[in-house]
Amino acid sequence: MAWMTPQELEAAWPDAPTDPVRLESILEAAQEECEAYAPALAEGAPVPARYREALLLQAQEVWGASKRSGDVLGGEDYPIRVRPLADVVRQRLRPRRPVPSFGRLP
């Protein structure tokens, strides 16, 4: 189940790529990466807003990773930046729960 349509992504991201094929490709890649990390949703459960926000952020990361910069592997024709999910994306998908420190040894 898609967490967001390409049209929703484009509306939420003013600087999104204008090529619809590229935008859909970025969305699919970001969705796969987010689904691999996020806790699974129950069948028919609505997609939480934080999952949709994480997907938007990861789509932006995927797009940014496709641009050439100094930290790139590969040649001129096929630049690749290898990065894990951004911390802000991981936090949206699996929020850290505060752990009480009372009674715990340092």
CYANA upper distance limits for C-alpha pairs under 8 A (distance plus 0.5 A):
  2 ALA  CA     31 GLN  CA      7.97
  3 TRP  CA     31 GLN  CA      7.94
  3 TRP  CA     47 VAL  CA      6.77
  3 TRP  CA     51 TYR  CA      7.98
  3 TRP  CA     52 ARG  CA      6.50
  3 TRP  CA     55 LEU  CA      8.14
  4 MET  CA      8 GLU  CA      6.56
  4 MET  CA      9 LEU  CA      7.02
  4 MET  CA     52 ARG  CA      7.13
  4 MET  CA     55 LEU  CA      8.41
  5 THR  CA      9 LEU  CA      6.74
  6 PRO  CA     10 GLU  CA      6.56
  6 PRO  CA     20 PRO  CA      8.35
  6 PRO  CA     23 LEU  CA      7.20
  6 PRO  CA     24 GLU  CA      6.31
  6 PRO  CA     27 LEU  CA      7.38
  7 GLN  CA     11 ALA  CA      6.65
  8 GLU  CA     12 ALA  CA      6.65
  9 LEU  CA     13 TRP  CA      6.51
  9 LEU  CA     16 ALA  CA      8.44
  9 LEU  CA     27 LEU  CA      8.31
  9 LEU  CA     56 LEU  CA      7.12
 10 GLU  CA     14 PRO  CA      7.15
 10 GLU  CA     16 ALA  CA      6.37
 10 GLU  CA     23 LEU  CA      8.46
 12 ALA  CA     56 LEU  CA      8.22
 13 TRP  CA     56 LEU  CA      8.13
 16 ALA  CA     23 LEU  CA      7.75
 16 ALA  CA     60 GLN  CA      8.41
 17 PRO  CA     22 ARG  CA      7.42
 17 PRO  CA     23 LEU  CA      6.38
 18 THR  CA     22 ARG  CA      8.39
 18 THR  CA     23 LEU  CA      7.68
 19 ASP  CA     23 LEU  CA      6.66
 20 PRO  CA     24 GLU  CA      6.61
 21 VAL  CA     25 SER  CA      6.70
 22 ARG  CA     26 ILE  CA      6.67
 23 LEU  CA     27 LEU  CA      6.67
 24 GLU  CA     28 GLU  CA      6.62
 25 SER  CA     29 ALA  CA      6.73
 26 ILE  CA     30 ALA  CA      6.59
 26 ILE  CA     59 ALA  CA      6.35
 26 ILE  CA     62 VAL  CA      6.89
 26 ILE  CA     63 TRP  CA      7.16
 27 LEU  CA     31 GLN  CA      6.50
 27 LEU  CA     55 LEU  CA      8.32
 27 LEU  CA     59 ALA  CA      6.26
 28 GLU  CA     32 GLU  CA      6.72
 29 ALA  CA     33 GLU  CA      6.81
 29 ALA  CA     59 ALA  CA      8.16
 29 ALA  CA     62 VAL  CA      8.08
 30 ALA  CA     34 CYS  CA      6.58
 30 ALA  CA     55 LEU  CA      6.65
 30 ALA  CA     58 GLN  CA      5.94
 30 ALA  CA     59 ALA  CA      5.57
 30 ALA  CA     62 VAL  CA      7.19
 31 GLN  CA     35 GLU  CA      6.47
 31 GLN  CA     55 LEU  CA      6.72
 32 GLU  CA     36 ALA  CA      6.66
 33 GLU  CA     37 TYR  CA      7.14
 33 GLU  CA     85 LEU  CA      8.04
 34 CYS  CA     38 ALA  CA      6.39
 34 CYS  CA     54 ALA  CA      7.96
 34 CYS  CA     55 LEU  CA      7.06
 34 CYS  CA     58 GLN  CA      8.04
 34 CYS  CA     85 LEU  CA      8.43
 34 CYS  CA     93 LEU  CA      7.96
 35 GLU  CA     39 PRO  CA      8.15
 35 GLU  CA     40 ALA  CA      7.90
 37 TYR  CA     90 ARG  CA      7.94
 37 TYR  CA     93 LEU  CA      7.69
 37 TYR  CA     94 ARG  CA      8.50
 38 ALA  CA     90 ARG  CA      8.38
 38 ALA  CA     93 LEU  CA      5.49
 38 ALA  CA     94 ARG  CA      6.73
 39 PRO  CA     93 LEU  CA      7.79
 39 PRO  CA     94 ARG  CA      7.64
 41 LEU  CA     45 ALA  CA      6.74
 41 LEU  CA     47 VAL  CA      8.09
 47 VAL  CA     51 TYR  CA      7.07
 47 VAL  CA     52 ARG  CA      7.64
 48 PRO  CA     52 ARG  CA      7.19
 49 ALA  CA     53 GLU  CA      6.68
 50 ARG  CA     54 ALA  CA      6.51
 50 ARG  CA     92 ARG  CA      5.98
 50 ARG  CA     93 LEU  CA      7.31
 51 TYR  CA     55 LEU  CA      6.62
 51 TYR  CA     92 ARG  CA      6.99
 51 TYR  CA     93 LEU  CA      6.35
 52 ARG  CA     56 LEU  CA      6.81
 53 GLU  CA     57 LEU  CA      6.79
 53 GLU  CA     92 ARG  CA      7.95
 54 ALA  CA     58 GLN  CA      6.54
 54 ALA  CA     88 VAL  CA      8.12
 54 ALA  CA     89 VAL  CA      5.33
 54 ALA  CA     90 ARG  CA      8.17
 54 ALA  CA     92 ARG  CA      6.13
 54 ALA  CA     93 LEU  CA      7.11
 55 LEU  CA     59 ALA  CA      6.51
 55 LEU  CA     89 VAL  CA      8.09
 56 LEU  CA     60 GLN  CA      6.88
 57 LEU  CA     61 GLU  CA      6.81
 57 LEU  CA     88 VAL  CA      8.47
 57 LEU  CA     89 VAL  CA      6.93
 58 GLN  CA     62 VAL  CA      6.59
 58 GLN  CA     85 LEU  CA      7.56
 58 GLN  CA     86 ALA  CA      7.72
 58 GLN  CA     89 VAL  CA      6.92
 59 ALA  CA     63 TRP  CA      6.69
 60 GLN  CA     64 GLY  CA      6.54
 61 GLU  CA     65 ALA  CA      6.47
 61 GLU  CA     86 ALA  CA      7.97
 62 VAL  CA     66 SER  CA      6.98
 63 TRP  CA     67 LYS  CA      7.56
 65 ALA  CA     80 ILE  CA      7.38
 65 ALA  CA     81 ARG  CA      5.92
 65 ALA  CA     82 VAL  CA      8.18
 65 ALA  CA     83 ARG  CA      8.43
 66 SER  CA     79 PRO  CA      7.36
 66 SER  CA     80 ILE  CA      6.85
 66 SER  CA     81 ARG  CA      7.56
 67 LYS  CA     79 PRO  CA      7.93
 68 ARG  CA     72 VAL  CA      7.06
 68 ARG  CA     79 PRO  CA      6.52
 68 ARG  CA     80 ILE  CA      8.19
 71 ASP  CA     81 ARG  CA      7.11
 72 VAL  CA     79 PRO  CA      6.45
 72 VAL  CA     80 ILE  CA      5.97
 72 VAL  CA     81 ARG  CA      5.41
 72 VAL  CA     82 VAL  CA      8.36
 73 LEU  CA     79 PRO  CA      6.51
 73 LEU  CA     80 ILE  CA      5.73
 73 LEU  CA     81 ARG  CA      6.63
 73 LEU  CA     82 VAL  CA      8.34
 74 GLY  CA     78 TYR  CA      6.52
 74 GLY  CA     79 PRO  CA      5.58
 74 GLY  CA     80 ILE  CA      6.64
 75 GLY  CA     79 PRO  CA      6.25
 85 LEU  CA     89 VAL  CA      6.75
 85 LEU  CA     90 ARG  CA      6.84
 86 ALA  CA     90 ARG  CA      6.88
 87 ASP  CA     91 GLN  CA      6.59
 88 VAL  CA     92 ARG  CA      6.82
 89 VAL  CA     93 LEU  CA      6.84
 90 ARG  CA     94 ARG  CA      6.39
 90 ARG  CA     95 PRO  CA      7.99
 91 GLN  CA     95 PRO  CA      5.18
 91 GLN  CA     96 ARG  CA      7.12
